[in-house]
Every structure is written in structure tokens, then in C-alpha cells.
């Protein structure tokens, strides 16, 4: 609910970040609440399969964004991403 409250304000940026996006369902739900706004969606996940699922969900729902796969906690490595 907090992400939705941010867009109701007068913020100039229209970016949404899901730090543990899994398959991207939170990002999809956010788009359903704001279908006409141009929003950039970003997701971070540690599991490569979920990263691919999120990227496919963004593509199939015509959403602009980026999903990245990062290493487990304790490692500072970026693995890969989809835009």
C-alpha cells in the first residue's frame, strides 16, 4: 500500500522498486491500480528463475522496467539483468 500512497502525492518521479520481486506479481498489481500512468518498474531478485519470470511478466503486460539478479547476502556481485 505504501507504493500506491507515494504516487498519490506530488512526486515527479514515477518509479516503482520491488526489492524482492519474485515473479513480479507486486509490480503487476501496482500497474492494475495505475493503468494509465507511465511508470518505470524495477525489481531485484536473487533467484535467476524468478528474474526471468519477472522479465517475461513485464514484457507480456507491456510494462517498461528492469529486473536484475544479484548475489546472495554477503556478496556484492551483480549477476545479470533484463531491460
Secondary structure, 3 states (H helix, E strand, C coil): CHHHHHHHCCCCCCEEEECCCCCCHHHHHHHHHCCCCCCEEEEEECCHHHHHHHHHHHHHCCCEEEEEEECCCCCCCEEEEEC
